[in-house]
Amino acid sequence: MIGFIGLDVGSVSTNIVFLDDEGKVRESVYLRTNGRPIPAVQKGLRQISRLVPLRTVIRGVGATGSGRHLAGIIAGADVIKNEITSHATASSRLVPGVRTVLEIGGQDSKIIVLRDGIVADFAMNTVCAAGTGSFLDQQAARLNVKIEDFGGLSLKASSPVRIAGRCAVFAESDMIHKQQMGYDLPDILAGLCEALVRNYLNNVGKGKDISGPVVFQGGVAANLGMRSAFERALNKEIIVPPNYDVMGAVGAAMLARDYVSRGAPTGFKGFGAAETDFHAGSFECDGCPNCCEVVELSENGAVIARWGDRCGKWSNNVSREKIS
């Protein structure tokens, strides 16, 4: 079998998927990054290697997410793309005709406006984490509710309470106040979902042309309460696609498939990269007033990559060493 690997390394989760030659998702792995992206990527590669069919040939690898450069170098990725490109690619191919993508992950959220399969506009949250997966996890724990039960309970609300949602701190304070006033738990949960959707639409989605079909993806899309709140706020059907929680990795794998289809050889290092000794560090360059923080990645003690310098002084030096 011929297949493709997609890696999406974020601050909260590391997702790895395996696509077959037809672009169908065959296997996926979801892991917590836990602030250690290198071990997370290596653990994911080990796990996906056990899931793929025997004698599978990996023809291409793509990487995305905030840790995409690191993951791409560890695995030998053929394409390294930002989250907007990867999520848009997966959405447009899995849900033909999609015009708006709502994506909420563990630490960030974004909106992507597509027209004829092309990204026409996008935005990401830059100020407040209210509405992201980590915030919902925290509130569920504080309310002693399993995050898996959060959405279902919120749908049982008879009259959702009004909760301030512009700020994570204010939202939590308002929730505590409503609890002390004796409101039912489902009404509080439903009110929180509505507040977080308002926050998303007034910040991330402000000024955007949100027209259907609308796709909701990212880990928070599993929350039925958030999906229902979006449908009420937008008065539109919200589509949650299969593999909604790993769409970034799916898009990265699809882009790698496109790249190698033009005859390019893959740079995949093999699943043995999971057992290689990688070490990441950083230093501040004092060569000019920019004082760039340069990230340095070593493999078995030898520096194999640097990035973060604006002028290319350090990253280009590694490239020259590889060529010579």
Order of alpha helices (4+ residues) and beta strands (2+ residues): beta-beta-beta-alpha-beta-alpha-beta-alpha-beta-beta-beta-alpha-alpha-alpha-alpha-beta-alpha-beta-alpha-beta-beta-beta-alpha
